[in-house]
Amino acid sequence: MELVTYRYGGHSMSDPGTTYRSRDEVQHMRTTNDPITGLKDRIVAAGFSTEDHLKELDKKAKAEVEEAIEWAKNSPEPKLDDLWNHVYVKGTEVPTLRGRDPSEIKTFN
């Protein structure tokens, strides 16, 4: 299946995407060419699922995300050293890992 995508927003904060296309164009693309909506419509048309079932799955997914957000907000901040853990699969680690800037380097033993 081939799906054509469209960037709803600009490329960055300095490119809001409103200088070279109108809000009407973006809204038109959202309502007629959204790949997620298009896939949902094909799934329903093919009889693989119903609109109600897909809405229920969407509600469950959103609830799970909200629960994860609340868990994260209520969790203690990680220790700085924890940010270096679980970056690579065990046995595939690199000898050193650079942090936010070149002076922040973690060496693995």
GROMACS elastic network, one bead per residue, 0.5 to 0.9 nm:
[ bonds ]
;  ai    aj funct       b0    kb
    3    34     6  0.89479   500
    3    35     6  0.59730   500
    3    38     6  0.84464   500
    3    39     6  0.85199   500
    4    33     6  0.76728   500
    4    34     6  0.83147   500
    4    35     6  0.67731   500
    5    33     6  0.77399   500
    5    34     6  0.71489   500
    5    35     6  0.63663   500
    6     9     6  0.89921   500
    6    26     6  0.87386   500
    6    29     6  0.74225   500
    6    30     6  0.86002   500
    6    33     6  0.80695   500
    6    34     6  0.77164   500
    6    35     6  0.86691   500
    7    10     6  0.70100   500
    7    11     6  0.82353   500
    7    17     6  0.87346   500
    7    26     6  0.86433   500
    8    17     6  0.78404   500
    8    26     6  0.61833   500
    8    27     6  0.86355   500
    8    29     6  0.82481   500
    8    30     6  0.78111   500
    9    12     6  0.82166   500
    9    15     6  0.83461   500
    9    16     6  0.61611   500
    9    17     6  0.54569   500
    9    18     6  0.80836   500
    9    26     6  0.85795   500
   10    13     6  0.74972   500
   10    14     6  0.82193   500
   10    15     6  0.50117   500
   10    18     6  0.74614   500
   11    14     6  0.79160   500
   11    15     6  0.56467   500
   11    16     6  0.71043   500
   11    17     6  0.71360   500
   12    15     6  0.50288   500
   12    16     6  0.66263   500
   12    17     6  0.85320   500
   13    16     6  0.60250   500
   14    17     6  0.89709   500
   15    18     6  0.78457   500
   15    19     6  0.82105   500
   16    19     6  0.75497   500
   17    20     6  0.64456   500
   17    21     6  0.68449   500
   17    22     6  0.87327   500
   18    21     6  0.54981   500
   18    22     6  0.61436   500
   18    23     6  0.70942   500
   19    22     6  0.75543   500
   21    24     6  0.82743   500
   21    25     6  0.64636   500
   21    26     6  0.74173   500
   22    25     6  0.52193   500
   22    26     6  0.65989   500
   22    27     6  0.87301   500
   23    26     6  0.51383   500
   23    27     6  0.60923   500
   23    28     6  0.84795   500
   24    27     6  0.50625   500
   24    28     6  0.59758   500
   24    29     6  0.85833   500
   25    28     6  0.50417   500
   25    29     6  0.62383   500
   25    30     6  0.86664   500
   26    29     6  0.51566   500
   26    30     6  0.62429   500
   26    31     6  0.87774   500
   27    30     6  0.50264   500
   27    31     6  0.62672   500
   27    32     6  0.86030   500
   28    31     6  0.52934   500
   28    32     6  0.60186   500
   28    33     6  0.78191   500
   29    32     6  0.52916   500
   29    33     6  0.50182   500
   29    34     6  0.64776   500
   30    33     6  0.59137   500
   30    34     6  0.51324   500
   30    35     6  0.89233   500
   30    37     6  0.88479   500
   31    34     6  0.65118   500
   31    37     6  0.84602   500
   32    37     6  0.86643   500
   32    38     6  0.83157   500
   33    36     6  0.88487   500
   33    37     6  0.78855   500
   33    38     6  0.69631   500
   34    37     6  0.54034   500
   34    38     6  0.60303   500
   34    39     6  0.86553   500
   35    39     6  0.60217   500
   35    40     6  0.84893   500
   36    39     6  0.51770   500
   36    40     6  0.61736   500
   36    41     6  0.86167   500
   37    40     6  0.50239   500
   37    41     6  0.61457   500
   37    42     6  0.86773   500
   38    41     6  0.51073   500
   38    42     6  0.62957   500
   38    43     6  0.87062   500
   39    42     6  0.50617   500
   39    43     6  0.61592   500
   39    44     6  0.86622   500
   40    43     6  0.51287   500
   40    44     6  0.62976   500
   40    45     6  0.85769   500
   40    49     6  0.89279   500
   40    51     6  0.80963   500
   40    54     6  0.78260   500
   41    44     6  0.52299   500
   41    45     6  0.60261   500
   41    46     6  0.85393   500
   41    51     6  0.83628   500
   42    46     6  0.59575   500
   42    47     6  0.85050   500
   42    48     6  0.88057   500
   43    46     6  0.52584   500
   43    47     6  0.63606   500
   43    48     6  0.54428   500
   43    49     6  0.61759   500
   43    50     6  0.80237   500
   44    47     6  0.51061   500
   44    48     6  0.60052   500
   44    49     6  0.52686   500
   44    50     6  0.53872   500
   44    51     6  0.63914   500
   44    54     6  0.87557   500
   45    48     6  0.77654   500
   45    49     6  0.84475   500
   45    50     6  0.86561   500
   46    49     6  0.79620   500
   47    50     6  0.70589   500
   49    52     6  0.83919   500
   49    53     6  0.64751   500
   49    54     6  0.69530   500
   50    53     6  0.51694   500
   50    54     6  0.62991   500
   50    55     6  0.86192   500
   51    54     6  0.52286   500
   51    55     6  0.61913   500
   51    56     6  0.86815   500
   52    55     6  0.50434   500
   52    56     6  0.61950   500
   52    57     6  0.86937   500
   53    56     6  0.50520   500
   53    57     6  0.62744   500
   53    58     6  0.86347   500
   54    57     6  0.50179   500
   54    58     6  0.61495   500
   54    59     6  0.86260   500
   55    59     6  0.61851   500
   55    60     6  0.86558   500
   56    59     6  0.50450   500
   56    60     6  0.62089   500
   56    61     6  0.86084   500
   57    60     6  0.50934   500
   57    61     6  0.61291   500
   57    62     6  0.86129   500
   58    61     6  0.50958   500
   58    62     6  0.61657   500
   58    63     6  0.85767   500
   59    62     6  0.51655   500
   59    63     6  0.61329   500
   59    64     6  0.86136   500
   60    63     6  0.50635   500
   60    64     6  0.61505   500
   60    65     6  0.86638   500
   61    64     6  0.50815   500
   61    65     6  0.62583   500
   61    66     6  0.86649   500
   62    65     6  0.50830   500
   62    66     6  0.61682   500
   62    67     6  0.85859   500
   63    66     6  0.50496   500
   63    67     6  0.61084   500
   63    68     6  0.86062   500
   64    67     6  0.50565   500
   64    68     6  0.62119   500
   64    69     6  0.86370   500
   65    68     6  0.50544   500
   65    69     6  0.61560   500
   65    70     6  0.86805   500
   66    69     6  0.50296   500
   66    70     6  0.62528   500
   66    71     6  0.86102   500
   67    70     6  0.51893   500
   67    71     6  0.61788   500
   67    72     6  0.86395   500
   68    71     6  0.50019   500
   68    72     6  0.61202   500
   68    73     6  0.85752   500
   69    72     6  0.51028   500
   69    73     6  0.61329   500
   69    74     6  0.86276   500
   70    73     6  0.50418   500
   70    74     6  0.61481   500
   70    75     6  0.85209   500
   71    74     6  0.52387   500
   71    75     6  0.60445   500
   72    75     6  0.51230   500
   72    76     6  0.81445   500
   72    77     6  0.88616   500
   73    76     6  0.80859   500
   73    77     6  0.89597   500
   75    78     6  0.85029   500
   76    79     6  0.89131   500
   77    80     6  0.87903   500
   78    81     6  0.80780   500
   78    82     6  0.61908   500
   78    83     6  0.73336   500
   79    82     6  0.53228   500
   79    83     6  0.72624   500
   80    83     6  0.56190   500
   80    84     6  0.78420   500
   81    84     6  0.57947   500
   81    85     6  0.74528   500
   82    85     6  0.53028   500
   82    86     6  0.85183   500
   83    86     6  0.81287   500
   83    87     6  0.82870   500
   84    87     6  0.64346   500
   84    97     6  0.80767   500
   84    99     6  0.86082   500
   84   106     6  0.73502   500
   85    88     6  0.80014   500
   86    89     6  0.68672   500
   86    90     6  0.79876   500
   87    93     6  0.79768   500
   88    91     6  0.79945   500
   88    92     6  0.61239   500
   88    93     6  0.54055   500
   88    94     6  0.81315   500
   89    92     6  0.55904   500
   89    93     6  0.68335   500
   90    93     6  0.65109   500
   91    94     6  0.89920   500
   93    96     6  0.82979   500
   93    97     6  0.88691   500
   93   108     6  0.79313   500
   94    97     6  0.68331   500
   94   107     6  0.86480   500
   94   108     6  0.75935   500
   95   106     6  0.85035   500
   95   107     6  0.59599   500
   95   108     6  0.54787   500
   95   109     6  0.74820   500
   96   105     6  0.65956   500
   96   106     6  0.55050   500
   96   108     6  0.60340   500
   97   104     6  0.84751   500
   97   105     6  0.56236   500
   97   106     6  0.51747   500
   97   107     6  0.65647   500
   97   108     6  0.81106   500
   98   101     6  0.70711   500
   98   102     6  0.62602   500
   98   103     6  0.78190   500
   98   104     6  0.58875   500
   98   106     6  0.64634   500
   98   107     6  0.89297   500
   99   102     6  0.67861   500
   99   103     6  0.76993   500
   99   105     6  0.57072   500
   99   106     6  0.75037   500
  100   103     6  0.83133   500
  100   104     6  0.64746   500
  100   105     6  0.88306   500
  101   104     6  0.55914   500
  101   105     6  0.82882   500
  102   105     6  0.68958   500
